[in-house]
Amino acid sequence: MEMTVYKNSPEKTFDALPGYKAMTGSTSTVITIDPSQTPVKDHLIWSIFSVVYLNACCLGLLALYNSVKSRDQVIIGNTEKAHFFATRAKRFNIAAVIVFLILFVTLIILQATGHLHE
């Protein structure tokens, strides 16, 4: 099901209210919304968070790169490539979180057992 919205069509002159004429000579705007096409989630905010806080092994930077590429592909209109880069960005973000958590838990264990000296 597609929904089309027409706004100020110059081809049609109609009475908005009795006694009032609608504006004529204005440009028309047509917005077509295709609900079968899902929007691409580029995970940009998560990628920025990964770069700033979780950038272990530069995984956050790779996630940010792929998020920006995904957003660029959306602007171009290539949704297939946009989904590809968005999926890669999501995977790099997940990997950054996992590596950070492993390093953080290891650091806590080493500190608790006394293997780290001040």
C-alpha atoms as one frame of an Amber mdcrd trajectory, in Angstrom:
protein
   0.000   0.000   0.000   1.488   3.330  -1.047   0.378   6.652   0.330   0.691
   9.808  -1.754   0.246  13.272  -0.293  -0.534  16.226  -2.568   0.037  19.766
  -1.403  -1.045  22.951  -3.194  -1.520  21.449  -6.645  -1.596  24.223  -9.296
  -3.700  22.144 -11.671  -6.662  22.113  -9.313  -8.554  25.132  -8.111 -11.005
  24.362  -5.370 -13.009  26.182  -2.790 -11.450  25.746   0.609 -14.466  27.263
   2.308 -17.522  28.792   0.713 -16.582  32.274  -0.402 -12.812  31.677  -0.193
 -10.578  30.591  -3.059  -7.449  28.492  -2.556  -4.112  29.911  -3.651  -3.369
  29.257  -7.309  -0.076  29.388  -9.137   1.881  27.777  -6.302   4.179  24.836
  -6.848   3.108  21.338  -5.962   4.835  18.932  -3.616   4.272  15.192  -3.929
   5.508  12.888  -1.179   5.291   9.181  -1.886   5.771   6.882   1.087   6.466
   3.218   0.434   5.822   1.325   3.705   7.258  -1.937   2.332  10.737  -0.404
   2.351  12.133  -0.336   5.879  14.411   2.537   6.855  18.091   1.724   7.241
  19.454   1.938  10.774  23.033   3.132  10.412  23.936   2.849  14.149  25.781
   6.182  14.010  25.204   7.144  17.669  26.358   3.720  18.867  29.436   4.016
  16.641  30.320   7.439  18.035  29.957   6.028  21.560  32.209   3.111  20.574
  34.867   5.467  19.220  34.856   7.658  22.316  34.572   5.025  25.061  35.126
   1.512  23.652  37.770   1.945  20.957  39.643  -1.285  21.712  41.678  -2.469
  18.709  40.183   0.406  16.657  36.896  -1.495  16.357  34.926   1.642  17.223
  36.655   3.532  14.436  35.772   0.797  11.942  32.173   0.897  13.151  32.047
   4.664  12.693  33.485   4.382   9.179  30.830   1.833   8.180  28.044   3.893
   9.771  29.043   6.943   7.740  29.278   4.833   4.572  25.788   3.475   5.294
  24.409   6.991   5.695  26.073   8.033   2.430  24.475   5.123   0.592  21.053
   6.064   1.984  21.490   9.583   0.623  22.478   8.190  -2.779  19.460   5.875
  -2.702  21.299   2.541  -2.721  19.513   0.760   0.125  21.152  -2.606  -0.556
  24.659  -1.217   0.055  23.325   0.841   2.965  22.047  -2.323   4.676  25.418
  -3.995   4.012  27.410  -1.196   5.662  24.878  -0.888   8.513  25.235  -4.598
   9.269  29.022  -4.289   9.294  28.806  -1.265  11.597  26.569  -3.196  13.988
  28.983  -6.145  14.039  31.988  -3.904  14.699  30.079  -2.185  17.512  29.220
  -5.529  19.091  32.843  -6.652  18.776  34.045  -3.395  20.376  31.698  -3.890
  23.343  32.769  -7.530  23.808  36.508  -6.767  23.623  36.097  -3.840  26.034
  34.154  -5.986  28.511  36.775  -8.768  28.358  39.572  -6.284  28.992  37.637
  -4.559  31.775  36.751  -7.819  33.581  40.357  -9.037  33.214  41.621  -5.794
  34.736  39.215  -6.112  37.677  40.255  -9.742  38.282  43.954  -8.847  38.148
  43.411  -5.948  40.542  41.371  -8.092  42.958  43.932 -10.926  43.043  46.829
  -8.543  43.616  48.657  -9.160  40.372  48.630  -5.458  39.620  50.908  -3.489
  41.947  50.578   0.193  42.495
